[in-house]
Amino acid sequence: MTWLDQKLRLHNADDQTADWMAKARTPESRMRIRRWSRMETIGVVAALCGVSLLLLAPIATLACAVWFGVAGIDRPDVYWWLWGIAAGVPLVGAALMAVSSRERLTACFADGYVSTGRVDRVIECPGDDDPMSYELRVSAELSDGVVLRRKVYLGGGNPRRRTGTPIRFRHNFLDPDDVYDALFDRFPGADAKAARHARKPAA
């Protein structure tokens, strides 16, 4: 991957990833971040190439139809291959991009902390790409009395009913106002204590 790293800078997909790589506590975590960042960028490249293939597919189909008609060739399977590749490449790229992005974020928080806090507010974030996205304002009081305030982003079902209930999230730092330093972990049971704080063992 050395050539790709130099040409496409695959292990520095964004400044945030590069920053987390520098601050990762273990070589294993840095390796995981680098690997999934590369895969994420490969997915982006594949998706972009796939879009180009989809745009060129109608032209290629027309060209093949004219050529086959003039030459008297009966090869309908060519069209299946042409459209299969044109549709398959962007789908594979999008899937790789989604999986790699999730795994990269998981690796970025692998050496951090796990806290259980409370959902204070749920804000809907409308958008063309993901209209079902929500911003959860959460807070967690640590054992020393410091209150962490974070923003956790979720997609899918409406989490408004979670307002006031416990939420578990991962974070790399103990800065009380670093609102973006958070990764959703799960919603614990109703009997879970809010504001629990524990250091996660090194991966």
C-alpha positions in Angstrom: 0.0 0.0 0.0 3.0 2.3 0.0 2.4 3.6 -3.5 -1.3 4.2 -2.7 -0.4 6.0 0.5 1.9 8.4 -1.4 -0.5 9.0 -4.3 -3.9 9.0 -2.6 -2.9 9.6 1.1 -5.3 6.8 2.1 -4.3 6.7 5.7 -5.1 10.4 6.2 -8.7 10.4 5.0 -9.3 13.5 7.1 -7.6 15.7 9.7 -9.6 14.1 12.5 -8.3 10.6 11.7 -4.7 11.8 11.5 -5.2 13.5 14.8 -6.6 10.4 16.5 -3.8 8.3 15.0 -1.2 10.6 16.6 -3.0 10.4 20.0 -3.8 6.6 20.0 -2.3 4.9 23.0 -1.3 1.6 21.4 0.3 0.6 18.1 -2.5 -1.8 17.5 -5.1 1.0 17.6 -3.0 3.1 15.2 -2.7 0.2 12.9 -6.5 -0.4 12.9 -7.2 3.3 12.3 -4.8 3.4 9.4 -6.1 0.2 7.9 -9.8 1.2 8.0 -9.0 4.8 6.8 -7.3 3.2 3.7 -10.4 1.0 3.2 -12.7 3.9 3.5 -10.9 5.9 0.9 -10.8 2.9 -1.4 -14.5 2.7 -1.0 -14.9 6.4 -1.9 -12.7 6.0 -5.0 -14.7 2.9 -6.0 -18.0 4.7 -5.5 -16.8 7.7 -7.6 -15.6 5.3 -10.4 -18.9 3.5 -10.2 -20.8 6.7 -10.8 -18.7 7.4 -13.9 -19.4 3.8 -15.1 -23.2 4.4 -14.6 -23.0 7.6 -16.7 -21.1 5.8 -19.5 -23.2 2.6 -19.4 -26.0 4.0 -21.7 -23.4 5.2 -24.3 -21.7 1.8 -24.2 -25.0 0.0 -24.5 -25.9 2.0 -27.6 -22.5 1.4 -29.1 -22.7 -2.3 -28.5 -26.3 -2.4 -30.0 -25.1 -0.7 -33.2 -22.0 -2.8 -33.5 -23.9 -6.1 -32.8 -26.6 -5.1 -35.3 -24.1 -4.3 -38.0 -21.9 -7.4 -37.4 -24.9 -9.7 -36.8 -23.6 -10.7 -33.3 -26.1 -12.2 -30.9 -24.6 -11.6 -27.4 -27.2 -10.4 -25.0 -25.0 -11.5 -22.1 -22.7 -8.6 -22.8 -25.4 -6.2 -21.7 -25.9 -8.1 -18.5 -22.1 -7.9 -17.8 -22.0 -4.2 -18.8 -24.8 -3.1 -16.5 -23.9 -5.5 -13.7 -20.4 -4.0 -13.5 -21.8 -0.4 -13.8 -24.2 -1.0 -11.0 -22.0 -3.3 -8.9 -18.9 -1.1 -8.5 -20.7 1.8 -6.9 -22.7 -0.5 -4.6 -19.6 -2.3 -3.5 -17.8 1.1 -3.0 -20.7 2.5 -1.0 -20.9 -0.7 1.2 -17.1 -0.6 1.8 -17.3 3.1 2.6 -20.1 2.6 5.2 -18.4 -0.4 6.9 -15.0 1.2 6.9 -16.3 4.5 8.3 -18.0 2.7 11.2 -14.9 0.5 11.9 -12.6 3.5 11.7 -14.6 5.4 14.3 -14.7 2.3 16.6 -10.9 2.1 16.3 -10.5 5.8 17.0 -12.2 5.3 20.4 -10.8 1.9 21.2 -8.3 3.2 23.8 -10.5 5.8 25.4 -13.2 5.8 28.1 -16.7 4.5 28.4 -19.2 6.7 30.3 -22.9 6.3 31.0 -24.8 9.5 31.1 -28.3 10.9 30.3 -30.0 12.0 27.1 -30.9 15.7 27.8 -32.3 16.6 24.4 -33.0 15.1 21.0 -32.6 17.3 17.9 -33.7 16.2 14.4 -31.1 16.9 11.7 -32.8 17.0 8.3 -30.8 16.4 5.2 -31.0 15.1 1.7 -28.7 12.1 2.2 -29.9 11.0 5.6 -33.2 12.6 6.6 -33.5 10.3 9.6 -30.5 11.6 11.5 -30.7 12.9 15.1 -28.3 14.8 17.4 -28.5 13.7 21.0 -27.3 16.2 23.6 -26.0 14.1 26.5 -24.3 14.7 29.9 -22.4 12.5 32.3 -21.1 13.3 35.7 -17.8 11.7 36.5 -16.7 10.4 39.9 -14.7 13.7 40.6 -17.8 15.8 39.9 -16.8 17.0 36.4 -19.8 17.0 34.0 -19.1 15.9 30.5 -21.3 17.4 27.8 -21.3 15.6 24.4 -23.2 15.4 21.1 -24.0 11.9 19.9 -25.4 11.3 16.4 -27.7 8.5 15.5 -29.6 7.5 12.4 -32.7 5.3 11.9 -35.7 5.3 14.3 -36.7 8.4 16.2 -34.9 8.4 19.6 -37.1 11.1 21.2 -38.5 8.7 23.7 -35.0 8.3 25.0 -35.0 11.8 26.4 -34.1 11.6 30.1 -33.0 7.9 29.9 -29.4 6.5 30.3 -27.0 6.4 27.3 -23.6 4.8 27.1 -20.9 6.5 24.9 -17.2 6.3 24.3 -14.8 9.3 24.5 -11.1 9.8 24.2 -10.7 12.8 26.5 -12.0 14.2 29.8 -12.6 17.8 28.5 -16.1 18.6 29.8 -16.9 20.8 26.8 -15.4 18.8 23.9 -18.8 18.1 22.6 -17.7 16.2 19.5 -15.5 13.7 21.4 -18.2 11.0 21.6 -19.2 7.8 19.9 -22.5 6.1 20.7 -22.1 2.7 22.4 -25.6 1.6 23.4 -28.6 2.4 25.5 -28.3 0.5 28.8 -31.2 -0.9 30.7 -33.6 1.3 32.6 -31.9 0.3 35.9 -28.5 1.4 34.7 -26.9 4.2 36.8 -26.3 7.4 35.0 -23.0 9.1 35.2 -20.9 5.9 35.6 -17.4 6.3 34.4 -14.8 3.6 33.7 -11.5 3.4 31.9 -11.5 1.0 29.0 -8.6 -1.5 29.0 -6.1 -1.1 26.1 -7.1 -3.0 23.0 
